[in-house]
Amino acid sequence: MSTRIQSGRRKAFEHQDGRCFYCDVAMWMTTPFELPGCKSERSGYARLKCTAEHLVPLCEGGSDQPENIVAACAHCNHTRHKRKRPPAPVEYRKEIARRVKRGAWHQPWVHERGLVGSGG
């Protein structure tokens, strides 16, 4: 990962108070132990790792400029880009918010530990 992307990810993480742009879940940067109540390295925590998300993908003319990078949990980022036609960020954010409210986006323990914020 380039230094510019790493810097953009860190700035976005801080600007978003450590929460995913799409689902509002608490994320971690270096180790899962950064999350409230984390006492183990359970495999599910990998889904909550902070990633740099390009709002406009590089392949579509986007850049590594800070205004084009948000912090997204690995689950949201990877799930969006697994689709043949990834939805626009605004539409994807709305879709994920609906799923989070139903408790259908993250595993139950994520909700039980209070890692999903009020925005998602």
N, C-alpha and C positions, 0 to 999 in steps of 0.2 A: 504494500500500500504506500502510495507516495506521501511525502511529508505534507503536501498541501491538503490531501484528503484527510490525513490524520489530524491535522490542525483544524480543518473544517468540522470534522466529527466531534472533536473535543469542544470547540466553540458552540456547536449546535447542542451538544449534550448539556453544557452549562446553561445556555440560553433557555433550554426547555426544562430546566430543573431536573435533569436526569430521567425524563419521561419520554416515551415513544411518541413520535409525531402522529402516528396513526391510531394506536390503541390506548395511549396514556398509561402504559404499564411502567413501573420502575425498572430501570435498566442498570447494568453494570459495565464498567469500562475495562478493568484489569482483572478482577477476580469476583466470583459470585458473592464472596463474603462482604462485599460493599452493600449488598441488599439488606434491608431491615429484616431481622429474624433469621438470616441464613446461618445455619450451623453445620452444613455439610456441602459436599461437592456433587450433589445429585445431578444426574444427567440432564434433567429438564431445565436446569438453569442456563444451559447453552442457548436456549430459545430467547432468553432475555438479555443476551449480550448486545451492547450498543454497536450498531453499524452505521456507516455513512450512506445515506440514501440521496441519490441525485434526483431532484424533482423532474428535471428534463434530462433524460439519459444522454450520456456522452455520444452514443451512436446516433442520436437525433439532434445533435448540435448543442447539447448542454455543455456546461463547463464545470471546472472544479472551484469556481468562485463561491464564497460563503453564502451568497443569496440563493444558490442552487443546491445547497447541501443541508439536509436536516438529519437529525438523529432518529433512527428507527431500530426497534428490536429486531433481532435476527429473524424471528418468526414472521413478522409483518413484511420485512424486506424480501426474504426469500420466497414467501408465498405469493407476493405480488408478481415477482419476476418469473415464477414458474408458469404463469399463464401465457398462452399464445399471444394474446394482446393485453399486456398489463394495462389496467385502468389508469386514468389520470389521477394524480395524487388526491385531489379534492373528492372525487367520487369514491376512491378506495377508502379514504378516511371516513366518509359517511357510512359506507358498507360495514367497515370494521366496527364503528361505534354501535351500530345496530346489533351486531353479533356479540359484542362485549356485554351490552346491556342484558342480553338473553343468557349470558354466562356460557356462550357457545364458542368463543374464540380461543381462550386460554384454558389450560388444564385447571380442574377445581382447586388444587392447592395454591395456585396463583391468586385466586380470589380469596381463599380462606386466610392467606397470609396478608391480605390487604395491599397487595402490590399493584392492583389496578386502581388508578385515580378516579376522581369524580367526573373527569372529562370523557372517559371512555366507557 
